[in-house]
Amino acid sequence: MTYFFRPALTAFIILSSYACFANAQTEDKLQFSGFARLIMGYLDDSNAEYAGYDNSISLGEQSLLGLQADYQFSDTISLTSQLVGHTNERRESGLEWLYVTYKPNKAFQVKLGKQRLPFFNYSDSLDVGFAYPWLTLPKQFYETSFFSTFEGLLANYEFPVSVLLINLEGYWGYYDDDIYSPDGGVETKVTGLFGFNTSVTWKNWNARASYNQGNTELTLLSASQFGEQLRQVGFERSADWLDPDGLIQFYQFSVNYEDLNYFLRSEIAKMEGESGPVPDIDSFYVSVGYNFYPYTVYLSYSKRNLYYNHPENEIPFGVSDQLNALAGGYVAVTNGFLDDKSAGTKIGIRWDWRSNVALKAEATHIDADEKISGDFTLRDLGNFDGSAILYQLGLEWVF
Amino acid sequence: MNRYLYLLILCFLGPVKTAMANDALIIVANTPDASIQLTRQQVRNLFMGGALSYDLNAVALPPENHTRVLFNTKVVGLTESRIQSYWAQMRFTGRKKAPKEINNEQQVLEYLKTHQGSIGYLPAGMPLPDELTVVYQIN
């Protein structure tokens, strides 16, 4: 039950520290709010692990508590901080947002500080389960972005044109932290990180397109050392492939529709990794839902195709024992970067019990290739046949 | 005989017409420019935190309020739960803030009277002071 104490402790520390601050301020200038998720899951297959869930009931994968404080310095300048305590030990608890906002009018705002990356529709609200209909976001799509925060500048401008409402957004900054991998954290630096997106709203329709890029430096020691060894004996092309540093680009496009009775949410994305160990990923999801207030039922299908541009082996076999060992090592290393295809089909229901509390139930059927890399959401624990169902119940609360 | 039939029809129509009148809404603004007229789309954008050519600040009624339910249904075109989830996303991503909530229609009227640039929705037929302008109406 330790996973209950971590967010509770985080919450206590945050509230205690803010309480001292709050006493000295007027109520209007300082505002607190928060969100919480209590999510239970069970995977029906003992040979696999999906999104951290295995063949036992678990509350400790997605449950969390987030607290936000907003302080308004003046009509145009404010400070926002958000702390999130995760029950999942693989996710780092602590400061997710800390930024200053300059908002001279309703149409324009600039934020400076630590923020969430706005790659996709829900990238900046991944932890606020109350904000989306699904219990778990379509993993095959939302796991595409390996890092979710950045430090830098984000500007947003919104304006009406005839019957359209247009929103333009751009950001620039860097990322310097670990990224999650089932085998542990990978030290990552992303410089020259920037992106822009535009969304257009017309009546009940909304379309969004975005482009993002960054130069990544991954600390993959074994790959780098082996690459250096290859370079010393003249196999430059093979050494280059193993160099994990390089440009990553994300492209995204989405179309959404919603009215009193129905909704459609769809998103498609492409990620291109320049270096060998960073894969290319094509992914999409389509969800349709029906509202009968206070209930919403939905169906969703998502798919991901992850693949590496494996080069031909340039190291000859059969020349010498030393080259044989090198060639064998190279083949073994590159074969470790497995292509990975998976799909997820969801059916679920959301019940808005109160205006700020929702209960959700969801079943997700996962359909994957029999051979999977295990580097991402889905892991083969031995003899996994590529098919499993995740059952989940959840409570979402905002306050 | 036709007269009785006519009266009978009126008896049935009467409550229906009253109910329709009660369900009509007016969008009221405290603005020096009394010529402003908005479209439904503009009103929707404004109450969902969107930008508009006019500098108006929206105020809303609480979630359980009947007038708010009518406004959600007729103008915004979304359920209360979807509106709440939208505002959760906006608030925790620092994008927009939900309109200030005021307890009831009478207090909304008082607020609008005393705050220039404010805009709110009220049931049609509510007596309005001269300083307020109806910028949109929906039956």
Interface residues (C-beta under 8 A of the other chain):
Chain A: S33 F35 G66 Q68 T80 Q82 W97 Y99 T101 N105 K106 A107 K111 Q115 R116 Y122 D124 S125 V128 F130 A131 Y132 P133 N156 E158 F159 P160 V163 L165 T201 K203 N204 E258 D259 L260 F263 N291 Y293 P294 T296 R350 D352 S355 N356 A358 V398
Chain B: Q41 Q42 N45 G49 G50 A51 L52 S53 D55 P63 E64 T73 G77 L78 T79 E80 S81 R82 Q84 S85 Y86 A88 Q89 R91 F92 T93 G94 R95
